[in-house]
Amino acid sequence: MREISVKLITEKVRDLCMKANTDLGEDVLQAFDRAMQEEESSLGVEILKELKENARIAKEENVPICQDTGFAVVFVELGQDVHLTGGNLTEGIQEGVRQGYRDGYLRKSICHPFTRANTGDNTPAIIHTEVVPGDKVKVTIAPKGGGSENMSRVTMLTPSDGVEGIKRFVVQRVKESGSNPCPPTIVGVGIGGTFEQAALLAKKSLLRSLGSRNPDPELDQLESEILTAINKLGIGPQGLGGRTTSLAVHILMMPCHIASFPLAVNIQCHAQRHKEAII
Amino acid sequence: MLGYRVTCPGRGTPEWTRNTDTDDGHGHEEYMSQPIRLKTPLSDEDVERLKAGDRILINGIIYTGRDAAHKRLIDLLKEGKSLPFDIKGQIIYYVGPTPAKPGQVFGSAGPTTSYRMDAYAPSLIERGLKGMIGKGMRSDAVKEAMKKDKAVYFAATGGAGALLARRVKKAEVVAYEDLGPEAIRRLEVEDLPVIVVNDVRGNDLYIEGEKKYKKE
């Protein structure tokens, strides 16, 4: 049994909130480069250049990439041989988010659904905890902006809709979203499980590195077919016309009920922010 | 405002400088004009010369305002009261910035999605508002108001918050400080890069751009 202090987790969460919001991943920058090579619209190329330049400035000046510094979504993989000491894990994570958003001068964007009164410290964070083998704790922070989250959907297809039904729904969702989710987007797709599990799969699929292949050859093929269809829509960077509507489609799938065919689409803007730490 | 339409010599704006090598190398056949410097406040003649697709560098004073501030402005108009700033010829930027760090003029400041301001925009345009900066498509009512009362809608690049913040040289709250990031601020900007989406002739770059690049 390995002992880990909750205070250490709080510190990590604080640092990860700040880092995720200011330091865009190398995989996203490379995806911008690839998109520039293929983009047919000159205006689209200019926008992609601007996004790259923006990421450079954010990193250099240690300021947020985007003013919407998001809902703090936290994934925790807790090793079953870990004994947490010195406090409550959930509260320790919330405190880390509180400190990170305060110390990093990040925007507080969480409010009461009816009164719209701001909670003032960007909590509560959304925490997904999974117990795994081992004696380590892995914490991933993925700040999620409101504009792209608003364009996301869960649907319960019928089994007879088949793979074609998936393609149709995902492409239609991106089409209807138009310029709203800040294209070029990354499209997270969750297939199977239950209603809520499909949504979680879609969100988790966004953590995969851009440019990487799906380990399942069938899903890899499906990702590429859906991406091709999306990039024929013409929406383009920022919705002003062009080839690069999405940078990637990521799919996670699991078995579902014999009566069901759940499908979730989680749209992610080009500021695909996530950082992780292993303690 | 004669003489405002100056071709950009590229001073301090490397990201907007046309890269002909890239264009030649990748078959970008369309002609893309150099960005146009625009000085606020804007007259009817200024906005009439702008076309959907024009790249613009805004210079001068603009005002910020989003959901909550717009609601308050419209409430004032309903009560027959005057607005907290003279809106004639002005531009409103739909933005809720991050808090500025010590020593920073303005926090990260990309545009927010504009459709939430559609219900309020026509009344402001009627009273002389000449430009709006945001992202995403506007309603038919807003587009009609822009045609009728001569105003334009600009898109700034969503998510380019750090880059856009650098173009803000001065910022001060003019109203509704209690709204925090949603307060109305008077900004002095230098070469703020935007693109004309809706012009006074009814063109819409979101519709035309998508149509142009759509493949069956």
Chai-1 contact restraints between the chains, C-beta under 6 A:
chainA,res_idxA,chainB,res_idxB,connection_type,confidence,min_distance_angstrom,max_distance_angstrom,comment,restraint_id
A,S42,B,D23,contact,1.0,0.0,6.0,A-B,restraint_1
A,S42,B,H28,contact,1.0,0.0,6.0,A-B,restraint_2
A,S42,B,E30,contact,1.0,0.0,6.0,A-B,restraint_3
A,S42,B,M32,contact,1.0,0.0,6.0,A-B,restraint_4
A,I47,B,T157,contact,1.0,0.0,6.0,A-B,restraint_5
A,K49,B,E15,contact,1.0,0.0,6.0,A-B,restraint_6
A,E50,B,E15,contact,1.0,0.0,6.0,A-B,restraint_7
A,E50,B,T157,contact,1.0,0.0,6.0,A-B,restraint_8
A,E50,B,A160,contact,1.0,0.0,6.0,A-B,restraint_9
A,E53,B,E15,contact,1.0,0.0,6.0,A-B,restraint_10
A,E53,B,L163,contact,1.0,0.0,6.0,A-B,restraint_11
A,N54,B,A160,contact,1.0,0.0,6.0,A-B,restraint_12
A,N54,B,A162,contact,1.0,0.0,6.0,A-B,restraint_13
A,N54,B,L163,contact,1.0,0.0,6.0,A-B,restraint_14
A,I57,B,A162,contact,1.0,0.0,6.0,A-B,restraint_15
A,I57,B,L163,contact,1.0,0.0,6.0,A-B,restraint_16
A,A58,B,A162,contact,1.0,0.0,6.0,A-B,restraint_17
A,V63,B,S108,contact,1.0,0.0,6.0,A-B,restraint_18
A,V63,B,A162,contact,1.0,0.0,6.0,A-B,restraint_19
A,P64,B,T98,contact,1.0,0.0,6.0,A-B,restraint_20
A,P64,B,S108,contact,1.0,0.0,6.0,A-B,restraint_21
A,P64,B,G161,contact,1.0,0.0,6.0,A-B,restraint_22
A,C66,B,G110,contact,1.0,0.0,6.0,A-B,restraint_23
A,C66,B,G159,contact,1.0,0.0,6.0,A-B,restraint_24
A,C66,B,G161,contact,1.0,0.0,6.0,A-B,restraint_25
A,Q67,B,P97,contact,1.0,0.0,6.0,A-B,restraint_26
A,Q67,B,T98,contact,1.0,0.0,6.0,A-B,restraint_27
A,Q67,B,S108,contact,1.0,0.0,6.0,A-B,restraint_28
A,Q67,B,A109,contact,1.0,0.0,6.0,A-B,restraint_29
A,Q67,B,G110,contact,1.0,0.0,6.0,A-B,restraint_30
A,Q67,B,G161,contact,1.0,0.0,6.0,A-B,restraint_31
A,Y105,B,T98,contact,1.0,0.0,6.0,A-B,restraint_32
A,Y105,B,P99,contact,1.0,0.0,6.0,A-B,restraint_33
A,Y105,B,K101,contact,1.0,0.0,6.0,A-B,restraint_34
A,L106,B,T98,contact,1.0,0.0,6.0,A-B,restraint_35
A,R107,B,T98,contact,1.0,0.0,6.0,A-B,restraint_36
A,R107,B,P181,contact,1.0,0.0,6.0,A-B,restraint_37
A,G147,B,T113,contact,1.0,0.0,6.0,A-B,restraint_38
A,S179,B,G136,contact,1.0,0.0,6.0,A-B,restraint_39
A,S179,B,Y206,contact,1.0,0.0,6.0,A-B,restraint_40
A,N180,B,T113,contact,1.0,0.0,6.0,A-B,restraint_41
A,N180,B,G136,contact,1.0,0.0,6.0,A-B,restraint_42
A,C182,B,G158,contact,1.0,0.0,6.0,A-B,restraint_43
A,C182,B,G159,contact,1.0,0.0,6.0,A-B,restraint_44
A,K232,B,K215,contact,1.0,0.0,6.0,A-B,restraint_45
A,G234,B,E210,contact,1.0,0.0,6.0,A-B,restraint_46
A,G234,B,Y213,contact,1.0,0.0,6.0,A-B,restraint_47
A,G234,B,K214,contact,1.0,0.0,6.0,A-B,restraint_48
A,I235,B,E210,contact,1.0,0.0,6.0,A-B,restraint_49
A,G236,B,Y213,contact,1.0,0.0,6.0,A-B,restraint_50
A,Q238,B,T157,contact,1.0,0.0,6.0,A-B,restraint_51
A,G239,B,Y206,contact,1.0,0.0,6.0,A-B,restraint_52
A,L240,B,L205,contact,1.0,0.0,6.0,A-B,restraint_53
A,L240,B,G209,contact,1.0,0.0,6.0,A-B,restraint_54
A,G241,B,G209,contact,1.0,0.0,6.0,A-B,restraint_55
A,G241,B,E210,contact,1.0,0.0,6.0,A-B,restraint_56
A,G241,B,K212,contact,1.0,0.0,6.0,A-B,restraint_57
A,G241,B,Y213,contact,1.0,0.0,6.0,A-B,restraint_58
A,G242,B,Y213,contact,1.0,0.0,6.0,A-B,restraint_59
A,C269,B,G159,contact,1.0,0.0,6.0,A-B,restraint_60
A,H270,B,G159,contact,1.0,0.0,6.0,A-B,restraint_61
A,A271,B,G159,contact,1.0,0.0,6.0,A-B,restraint_62
